[in-house]
Amino acid sequence: MEFNIKLIFSCIAIVLAIIGFVPYIALILRGQVKPHVFSWVIWGITTTIIFFAQLEAEGGVGAWPIGLSGFITIFIAFLAYIKRGDATITKLDWGFLVVALASLPLWYITSDPLWTVVILTTVDMIGFGPTFRKAYHRPFEDSRVFFIIMILRNACSVVALEAYSVTTVLFPFCLAVGFLILLIILQHRRGVLSQQAA
């Protein structure tokens, strides 16, 4: 019975990921959304590695949405590069990328899934840096609906986990928090800029 509930929440998380990612990709292709390539490269790498770490930590069906997201995130990073979504890359953005990529080998040094997830979650949160900066300066170039869906997706991923531990819960929880902060920045800055334009 409990497994069935976990499977249901895993399926809900997967459906939410598809509902969120498909329109987001369509908006990128139409040039209406311009993701920051550095953030998506970092997120693609870390999400994929964490998926395997969650499987090793017996996350079970709760890890499936993370695996799907890893694959799609790498595809979005590719689209962001091809479409040159955000051409304004600052020194700070390069700093975020260098720190994130320099931290990646640390996960390989440890054979402990917990430390792998802690390190990669930290790297993933660093990956929010360029997108936070972009959201502040150009809040109309991203989709609030997408980030709301990603918050819900990560909440369902946590519920769907078959084993609860820091190793399995940390990544989806931190992602939900990161997307929530991003959503708040977008909402606040859109309001400020709209008032200035009025």
VOBASE-735587 format. One record per atom (N, C-alpha, C): residue in one letter; x, y, z. Coordinates in steps of 0.05 Angstrom, whole numbers, plus 32768, in hexadecimal, padded with zeros to 4 digits. Atoms other than C-alpha are relative to their C-alpha. Layout:
<sites>
AXYZ
...
</sites>
This chain:
<sites>
M80117FE88000
M800080008000
M801180198000
E7FEF7FE97FFE
E803780318014
E801080047FE6
F7FF27FFE8019
F805E80207FD4
F7FEF800C7FEB
N80137FF58014
N802080307FAA
N7FFE801F8003
I80027FE37FFB
I801B80757FCB
I801A800E7FF6
K7FE67FF58009
K806680817FBE
K800080017FE1
L80018001801D
L805C806C7F76
L7FEE80157FF4
I80137FEC8009
I8020809A7F6E
I800D801C8001
F7FF37FE67FFE
F804880D67F88
F801780037FED
S7FEA80008014
S808380C37F5C
S7FF580077FE4
C800D7FFB801A
C805580C27F20
C7FF6801D7FFE
I80097FE48000
I803681057F34
I801880137FFB
A7FE87FF08004
A807D81227F39
A800A7FFF7FE3
I7FF88002801C
I808E81077EF4
I7FEE800F7FEE
V80147FF18010
V804E81237ED6
V8004801E8003
L7FFB7FE47FFB
L805C81667EF7
L8019800A7FF1
A7FE77FF9800F
A80A381657EDA
A7FFA80047FE3
I80067FFF801C
I808781587E95
I7FEE80197FFA
I80117FE98003
I8050818D7E9E
I8010801A8002
G7FEF7FE87FFD
G808581BF7EB4
G801480037FE9
F7FEA7FFE8013
F80BD81AE7E83
F7FF780047FE3
V80087FFE801C
V809681A67E41
V7FF9801C7FF8
P80057FE48008
P807881EC7E40
P801980128002
Y7FE87FF07FFC
Y80BA82097E5B
Y80127FFD7FE8
I7FF080058018
I80E081E97E21
I7FF4800E7FE8
A800D7FF28016
A80AC82047DF1
A8005801E8001
L7FFB7FE37FFC
L80B5824A7E0E
L801D80077FF8
I7FE47FFB8008
I810182447E05
I800280007FE2
L7FFF8002801E
L80F8822E7DBC
L7FF480187FF3
R800D7FE8800B
R80CA826A7DB0
R800F801A8008
G7FF17FE87FF8
G80FC82997DD1
G7FF280118016
Q800E7FF17FEB
Q80CB82AE7E08
Q800C7FFC801C
V7FF180067FE7
V80F4828F7E40
V801D7FFD7FF9
K7FE380018006
K813F82987E44
K800F7FF78018
P7FF2800A7FE8
P815F826A7E77
P801E80067FFF
H7FE47FFB7FFE
H81A582767E90
H800F7FE67FFC
V7FF3801A8008
V81D182407E70
V80117FF58017
F7FEE800A7FEB
F8202823C7EAB
F7FF07FF28016
S8011800D7FEB
S81CB822C7EDE
S7FF77FE47FF6
W800B8019800A
W81AE81F67EB1
W80157FEB7FFC
V7FE980148003
V81F281D57EA3
V80067FF4801C
I7FFA800A7FE5
I820081D17EEE
I7FE97FEE800A
W801780107FF6
W81B981B87EFE
W7FFF7FE57FF1
G80018019800F
G81BC81847EC6
G80147FEB800A
I7FEB80137FF6
I81FD81657EDF
I7FF97FF6801C
T800480097FE4
T81EC81657F29
T7FE67FF08003
T8019800F7FFE
T81A4814D7F20
T80047FE37FF7
T7FFB801B800A
T81BB81117EF7
T80107FEF8013
I7FEF800F7FED
I81F180FD7F29
I7FF07FFA8019
I800F80057FE8
I81C281067F64
I7FEB7FEA7FFC
F801380168006
F818F80D97F42
F800D7FE58006
F7FF2801A7FFB
F81C280A07F44
F80077FFD801D
A7FFB80027FE3
A81D580B17F8C
A7FE77FF9800F
Q801980077FF2
Q818C80AE7FA1
Q7FF87FE37FFB
L8005801D8005
L8184806A7F7F
L80117FEF8012
E7FEE800F7FEF
E81C180527FA5
E7FF78001801E
A80097FFD7FE4
A81A2806C7FE6
A7FE37FF68004
E801A800D7FFF
E816280457FD7
E7FE880138000
G80167FED8003
G813880817FC4
G7FE97FF47FF0
G8015800E800E
G811180527F96
G7FF180127FEC
V80107FF28014
V80D8806E7F6D
V8001801E8004
G7FFD7FE47FFB
G80E280B27F8E
G8017800D7FF1
A7FE97FF6800F
A812380B97F67
A7FF980047FE3
W80077FFF801D
W810180B07F23
W7FFC801C7FF6
P80047FE5800A
P80E980F87F1D
P801A80107FFE
I7FE67FF28001
I812F81117F2C
I80107FF67FE8
G7FF3800A8018
G814B80E37EF5
G7FF5800C7FE7
L800D7FF48017
L811980FD7EC3
L8008801E7FFE
S7FF97FE48000
S812881457ED7
S801D80047FF8
G7FE47FFE8008
G817381397ED0
G80047FFF7FE2
F7FFF8002801D
F816A81237E88
F7FF680197FF2
I800C7FE9800D
I813C815C7E76
I8010801A8006
T7FF07FE97FFA
T8168818F7E9A
T801880037FEF
I7FEA80008012
I81A3817B7E70
I7FF7800A7FE4
F800B7FF7801A
F817781857E32
F7FFB801E8000
I80057FE47FFE
I816381CA7E4A
I801A80108000
A7FE67FF38001
A81AC81DC7E56
A800A80027FE3
F7FF88001801C
F81B981C87E0E
F7FF080157FF0
L80117FEC800D
L817E81F37DF6
L8008801C8008
A7FF87FE57FF7
A8195822E7E20
A801980087FF2
Y7FE77FF9800F
Y81D9822A7DFF
Y7FFB80057FE3
I80067FFD801D
I81BE82217DB8
I7FF1801A7FFB
K80117FE88003
K818A82597DC1
K800D8019800C
R7FF27FEA7FF2
R81BC82837DE8
R7FEC80108012
G80157FF57FF0
G8185828E7E1B
G8008801A800F
D7FF77FE97FF2
D81AC82BE7E47
D801C80077FF8
A7FE67FFA800B
A81E582DF7E23
A801180108013
T7FF17FF07FEE
T81F8830B7E5D
T800B7FEF8017
I7FF280107FEB
I822982E17E85
I80158011800D
T7FEE7FEE7FF1
T824C83077EBC
T80177FF0800C
K7FEA800D7FF2
K828C82F97EE2
K7FF57FF08018
L800C800E7FEA
L826082E57F1D
L7FF47FE57FF6
D800B8019800C
D823D82B17EF0
D80177FEC7FFB
W7FE980128004
W828182957EDC
W800A7FF6801B
G7FF880097FE6
G829382937F26
G7FEF7FE9800A
F801380157FF8
F8254826A7F35
F80077FE67FF1
L7FFB80188010
L8265823A7EFC
L801A7FF38008
V7FE6800B7FF8
V82AE82317F10
V7FFF7FF2801B
V8003800C7FE5
V829D82247F59
V7FF07FE67FFE
A801180188003
A826681F37F45
A80107FE97FF3
L7FF18015800E
L829281CC7F14
L80187FF78010
A7FE980087FF0
A82CE81CD7F42
A7FF77FEE8017
S800A80107FE9
S82A281AE7F79
S7FF87FE47FF7
L800B801A800A
L828981757F4C
L80137FE88006
P7FEF80187FFB
P82C781487F53
P7FFF7FF6801D
L800280087FE4
L82BB81477F9F
L7FED7FE98003
W801380167FFD
W827F81197F96
W800D7FE67FF9
Y7FF480188009
Y82AB80E77F73
Y80147FF58015
I7FEC80087FEC
I82DE80E67FAC
I7FF37FEF8016
T800E800F7FEB
T82AB80CD7FDE
T7FEF7FEA7FF4
S801180168009
S8288808A7FD6
S7FE680008010
D80177FFE7FF0
D825380A08007
D7FEA80107FF2
P80167FF1800E
P821080B37FE6
P7FF8801A800E
L80077FE87FF1
L820280E5801E
L801180177FF8
W7FEE7FEA8007
W823F810E8010
W7FFE80087FE3
T80057FFA801C
T823381087FC6
T7FE980147FFD
V80187FEF8002
V81EE81267FCF
V8004801B800D
V7FFB7FE67FF3
V8205815C8000
V801180127FEE
I7FEE7FF08012
I823D81737FD1
I7FF180097FE7
L800E7FF98019
L821281707F92
L7FE880128005
T80167FEE7FFA
T81D781927FB3
T800B801C8004
T7FF37FE67FFD
T820681CA7FC8
T8008800C7FE5
V7FF97FF7801B
V822081CE7F80
V7FE780097FF1
D801A7FFA800D
D81D881CE7F67
D7FF6801B8009
M800A7FE77FF5
M81C682087F95
M801180177FF6
I7FEE7FEB800C
I8203822F7F7B
I7FF680057FE4
G800B7FFD801C
G81E482227F36
G7FE980147FFF
F80157FED8000
F81AA824E7F4B
F800A801D7FFD
G7FF57FE58000
G81D9828A7F4F
G7FFC80107FE7
P80047FF18018
P81D9829F7F06
P7FE380057FFA
T801C7FFC8005
T818E82957F01
T7FF380148013
F80097FEC7FED
F818182BD7F41
F8007801C7FF5
R7FF77FE6800A
R81AA82F67F23
R7FEF80097FE8
K800F7FFA8018
K818682F27EE1
K7FE380068007
A801C7FFB7FF8
A814182EE7F02
A7FFD801B800C
Y80027FE67FF3
Y8150832D7F29
Y800180167FEA
H7FFD7FEB8015
H816683557EEB
H7FEC7FFE7FE9
R801380048016
R813783367EB7
R7FEB7FEC8007
P801480137FF5
P80FC83177EDB
P7FEB7FF67FED
F801480088013
F80D083137E9E
F800A7FEB7FEC
E7FF580138013
E80FE82E27E7A
E7FFF7FE3800B
D8003801B7FF6
D80EA82A57EA4
D7FE37FFB8007
S801C80087FFC
S80AA827F7EB4
S7FFB7FFA801E
R800880057FE4
R808B82837EFA
R7FF17FE68002
V801080197FFF
V805C82497EEA
V80137FE88001
F7FED80168000
F8097821C7EDB
F800C7FFC801B
F7FF480037FE6
F80B7822A7F1E
F7FEC7FF78015
I8015800A7FEE
I8075821F7F43
I7FFD7FE27FFD
I8003801D8005
I806F81DB7F21
I80197FF1800B
M7FE7800E7FF6
M80B881CA7F33
M80007FFE801F
I800280027FE3
I80AA81DA7F7C
I7FEE7FE98008
L801380167FFB
L806E81AB7F7B
L800C7FE57FF9
R7FF380198009
R809681767F55
R80137FF68015
N7FEC80087FEC
N80CD81767F8A
N7FF27FF7801A
A800F80087FE9
A809A81727FC2
A7FF57FE47FFD
C800A801B8006
C807A81357FA1
C80177FEB8000
S7FE980128000
S80C081177F97
S80087FF7801C
V7FFA80077FE4
V80CD811B7FE2
V7FEC7FEC800B
V801480127FF5
V808B80FA7FF3
V80037FE47FF4
A7FFE8019800E
A809980C37FC0
A80187FEF8008
L7FE8800F7FF8
L80DC80AF7FDE
L7FF97FE88011
E800580197FF1
E80DD80687FF8
E80107FFF801A
A7FEF7FFF7FE8
A81148077802B
A8006801E8005
Y7FFA7FE47FF9
Y811B80BA8050
Y801A8002800F
S7FE67FFA7FF4
S816080D28060
S8009801A7FF5
V7FF57FE7800B
V818A81108055
V80087FFB7FE3
T7FF78007801B
T81A580EC8017
T7FE980027FEC
T801680008013
T816080E47FF7
T7FF0801A7FFF
V80127FE97FFD
V813C81238010
V800E801A7FF9
L7FF37FE68001
L8171815A800E
L7FFD800D7FE4
F80007FF4801B
F817481657FC2
F7FE4800A7FF8
P801A7FF58008
P8129816A7FB2
P7FF680168012
F80087FEB7FEE
F811D81937FF0
F800E801B7FF9
C7FF17FE88007
C815481C57FDF
C7FF8800C7FE5
L80097FF6801A
L813D81C97F97
L7FE6800F8003
A80197FF27FFC
A80F781DB7FAE
A8004801B800D
V7FF97FE67FF3
V811482127FDB
V800C80137FEB
G7FF37FF08014
G8140822B7FA2
G7FEB800C7FEC
F80157FF78013
F8104822F7F72
F7FED8013800D
L80117FED7FF1
L80DB82517FA8
L800D801C8001
I7FF17FE77FFF
I811082877FB1
I7FFF800E7FE5
L80007FF6801C
L8114828F7F65
L7FE4800C7FFA
L801C7FF78005
L80C882967F61
L7FFB801B800F
I80037FE77FF1
I80C982CC7F98
I800F80177FF3
I7FF07FEB800E
I810082F37F73
I7FF180097FE7
L800E7FFA8018
L80D982EF7F32
L7FE780118006
Q80197FF27FF9
Q809883057F52
Q8005801C800A
H7FF97FE67FF5
H80B7833E7F79
H800A80137FEB
R7FF47FEE8014
R80E083597F3F
R7FEC80077FEA
R80147FFA8014
R80A683547F0E
R7FEE8017800B
G80117FEC7FF3
G807C837D7F3F
G800E801B8000
V7FF07FE77FFE
V80B383B27F48
V8002800C7FE4
L7FFC7FF5801B
L80C083B97EFD
L7FE580097FF3
S801A7FF8800B
S807683BB7EEC
S7FF7801B800C
Q80077FE67FF3
Q806C83F47F1F
Q801180177FF4
Q7FEF7FEC800C
Q80A784197F01
Q7FF780087FE4
A80097FFB801C
A808B84127EBB
A7FE5800F7FFF
A801B7FF48000
A8045842A7ED0
A8002801F8003
</sites>
